[in-house]
Amino acid sequence: MVGEKIGLRDRVSLEAFRWFFRRKLAQVFGDEKRKEYFAELYQILKSISDPRSLDDSVWGAVSLAGGTAIPTGHAANCITDSERSTKFMRGLREAIDQMRTSTGRRVEVLYAGTGPFASLALPTMATRKPNDVRFDLLDIHPESGDNLRRILSLVGFSDHVGRIITADATDFDFGKAQYDIVMMEVMGPGLSYEPQLAVMAATKKALRPGGMMLPERVDLGLVLARDEDFIEGDFTWSYVAAERDDCPEMIEVEMDLQDVDPGSYPVGVKTRVTVFGSNVVEPDQAIITRTTQIGECDVEQGATRLFASYPPGADLVYRTYEPSVRVE
Ligand SMILES: C[S@@+](CC[C@H](N)C(=O)[O-])C[C@H]1O[C@@H](n2cnc3c(N)ncnc32)[C@H](O)[C@@H]1O
């Protein structure tokens, strides 16, 4: 009985479990969602998953040219990053609805970097019919694909899914596939560590003309720390998905120093992610937008501008790549 697996007090039938789970997922589109809500979703998904698909060890990470693919257990846990999950889940469904209205046919979506739960697509599957939207799901870990087959069949969403692909998204031949929407969240703060931009550039080739890439844009800016205070720069570097087909070699963020007093400052990078329309993850609302220290700078009298640069996907926390920070 599913009830035993998901820890419900009574033994429940598969039908009752599916009804309960769909209802729970649909709540994403209601009031603001708190951490406890996503913690509960995580526990339900974990309880119906193959434990081999929830690898928490660092050995489960895969190092790629554009950044690191995180282990399956860490990917599963991303659902608990509540503001991120809310904005991506809502933004994805809004984009699908808009596309469905404008084309008048079923919307074909590629979801790259699903982890073992494909969690960002589940609320749409619960609230839209397979005739309205179909997902191809892709992840680099074979355990993710195996678990997706298992849980999608258990929760009754298999009809919403076309292909389940195990591949490196940056190195996969999508053939003649022409998606209406390509969506992913493969990113660390400041576009560090994970290969978001490399995956966006590679999967955009599988987008049909007039299709949508989600997130729509990522903006970065610099922040200086002084005691308890933070001096905020503007957002000066942006990746606007509709306007770019490439993965830049360097991210170069700047800040105006005209009103900054001379002194030594830790330098951080701040992140804003626009998933779709008004579904925006603002700086420090989520792990993916957490302001992250990338270096230090000495501001001397007369200094006008601060520059910081690093390649996308660089590990900024453990400094496997030392960002260049300079003042002019
Ligand atoms: C941050 S997790 C997100 C998981 C899930 N989509 C969510 O939002 O809860 C990113 C996932 O993308 C996978 N991934 C990273 N780079 C990839 C690549 N180049 N090709 C395929 N999968 C990749 C990781 O292994 C991980 O499962």
The ligand as a Gaussian input file, in Angstrom:
#p B3LYP/6-31G(d) Opt

LIG

0 1
 C       20.168000      22.150000      -9.485000
 S       19.649000      20.529000      -9.962000
 C       17.959000      20.819000     -10.266000
 C       17.072000      19.631000     -10.097000
 C       15.604000      19.900000     -10.393000
 N       15.432000      20.357000     -11.759000
 C       15.030000      20.930000      -9.480000
 O       15.003000      22.082000      -9.882000
 O       14.649000      20.632000      -8.366000
 C       20.374000      20.398000     -11.571000
 C       20.332000      19.020000     -12.207000
 O       20.891000      19.114000     -13.527000
 C       21.809000      18.046000     -13.745000
 N       22.785000      18.505000     -14.740000
 C       23.756000      19.440000     -14.567000
 N       24.441000      19.609000     -15.692000
 C       23.905000      18.791000     -16.601000
 C       24.206000      18.532000     -17.970000
 N       25.203000      19.143000     -18.589000
 N       23.450000      17.632000     -18.611000
 C       22.430000      16.995000     -17.991000
 N       22.114000      17.195000     -16.696000
 C       22.848000      18.087000     -16.007000
 C       22.385000      17.782000     -12.391000
 O       22.970000      16.522000     -12.295000
 C       21.141000      17.930000     -11.511000
 O       20.412000      16.737000     -11.499000

